[in-house]
Amino acid sequence: MASGPQSKPDAPKFPDTDFSPDFTKIFAEFRPPSLPDMETFVAANRRNMETLTAANRVALEGAQAIARRHMEIVQQNLAELTEAMKTLATTEGPQAKAAKQAEMLKLAYERAMANMQELRDLIQRSSSEALGLLNTRFTEAMDEVKTLIDQSKKKK
């Protein structure tokens, strides 16, 4: 049963729509963001690097001061230990030695606490100074950004 060519039903018709964008219109309306003056940008980055260098220098100097002081404390403790051993060796009687040991232990504890507080203060001063430099520069940088934004608004 052969029949003739079958005809397809008519495809639905859509209204004429052009989905292709008009690139000339898009590019005509395009406004690139205004770029900062390159000299200003380079100068700001130079100040950032100078601040980072200064903060690193302060941190390094602080670490060196802490290491020096720590070495002095160790040397002082060794000298005091040697002296304590000599003192204990010449002390007569167990009760006198026990009393002397208690006295030396108390003094050693007090010195250790004072030394730890001194080292803590050195660390805190060094950190505060380095962070102060960074905080100051960050505030300056934010002011610079605000100024650049204000300048770019005026140009429009």
C-alpha positions in Angstrom: 0.0 0.0 0.0 2.1 2.7 -1.2 0.8 6.1 -0.9 2.2 9.3 -2.2 4.6 11.6 -0.5 3.2 12.4 2.8 3.0 16.1 3.6 4.2 17.4 6.9 2.0 19.6 8.9 3.0 23.2 8.7 5.6 24.2 11.3 4.4 26.8 13.7 5.3 30.3 12.6 7.1 32.6 15.1 7.1 36.3 14.7 10.3 37.7 13.1 12.7 38.3 16.0 16.3 39.1 15.7 18.3 37.7 18.6 21.6 38.9 17.4 23.0 41.8 19.4 23.8 45.1 17.9 27.5 45.3 18.7 28.0 48.8 17.5 25.4 49.9 20.0 26.9 47.9 22.8 30.4 49.3 22.2 29.1 52.8 21.8 27.6 52.6 25.3 30.6 50.8 26.9 32.5 53.0 29.3 35.6 51.3 30.7 36.4 52.0 34.3 38.7 54.8 34.7 42.2 53.7 35.5 44.3 55.6 38.1 47.1 57.7 37.0 50.1 55.3 36.7 52.4 57.6 38.5 50.0 57.6 41.5 49.6 53.9 41.3 53.4 53.2 41.2 54.0 55.7 44.0 51.4 54.1 46.2 52.9 50.7 45.6 56.4 52.1 46.4 55.1 53.4 49.7 53.5 50.1 50.5 56.8 48.3 49.9 58.7 50.8 51.9 56.3 50.3 54.8 56.6 46.5 54.6 60.4 46.8 54.5 60.3 49.1 57.6 57.9 46.8 59.5 60.1 43.8 58.6 63.2 45.7 59.8 61.5 46.6 63.1 60.4 42.9 63.6 63.9 41.7 62.8 65.5 44.2 65.2 63.0 43.1 67.9 63.8 39.5 67.3 67.5 40.2 67.5 67.0 42.1 70.8 65.0 39.3 72.2 67.6 36.7 71.2 70.4 38.9 72.7 68.5 39.3 76.0 67.6 35.6 76.1 71.3 34.7 75.7 72.2 37.2 78.5 69.6 35.6 80.8 71.0 32.1 80.0 74.6 33.2 80.8 73.4 34.9 84.0 71.5 31.8 85.1 74.6 29.6 84.4 76.7 31.9 86.5 74.2 31.9 89.3 73.9 28.1 89.2 77.6 27.8 89.5 77.6 30.2 92.5 74.7 28.3 94.1 76.5 25.0 93.8 79.6 26.5 95.5 77.4 28.0 98.2 75.6 24.7 98.8 78.9 22.8 98.9 80.2 25.0 101.7 77.0 25.0 103.7 77.1 22.8 106.8 74.2 20.6 108.0 71.1 19.3 106.3 68.8 21.9 107.8 71.0 24.8 106.8 71.3 23.3 103.2 67.5 22.9 103.0 67.0 26.5 104.1 69.6 27.8 101.6 68.0 25.7 98.8 64.5 27.1 99.6 66.0 30.7 99.6 67.8 30.1 96.3 64.7 28.5 94.8 62.6 31.5 95.7 65.1 33.9 94.3 65.4 31.9 91.1 61.7 31.8 90.6 61.4 35.5 91.1 64.2 36.2 88.6 62.6 33.8 86.1 59.3 35.5 86.4 61.0 38.9 85.9 62.9 37.7 83.0 59.8 36.3 81.3 58.0 39.6 81.8 61.0 41.4 80.3 61.0 39.2 77.3 57.2 39.5 76.9 57.6 43.3 77.0 60.3 43.2 74.3 58.1 41.0 72.1 55.1 43.2 72.7 57.0 46.5 71.9 58.5 45.0 68.7 55.1 43.7 67.5 53.2 46.9 68.4 55.7 49.0 66.5 55.7 46.9 63.4 51.9 46.7 63.4 51.6 50.4 64.0 53.6 51.0 60.8 51.4 48.7 58.8 48.2 50.2 60.3 49.3 53.7 59.5 50.1 52.8 55.9 46.8 50.9 55.5 44.9 54.0 56.6 46.9 56.2 54.2 46.2 53.7 51.4 42.5 53.8 52.1 42.6 57.6 52.0 44.4 57.4 48.6 41.8 55.0 47.2 39.0 57.4 48.3 40.8 60.3 46.7 41.2 58.3 43.4 37.5 57.4 43.4 36.6 61.0 44.0 38.9 62.2 41.2 37.4 59.6 38.8 33.9 60.8 39.7 34.8 64.4 38.9 36.2 63.3 35.5 32.9 61.8 34.4 
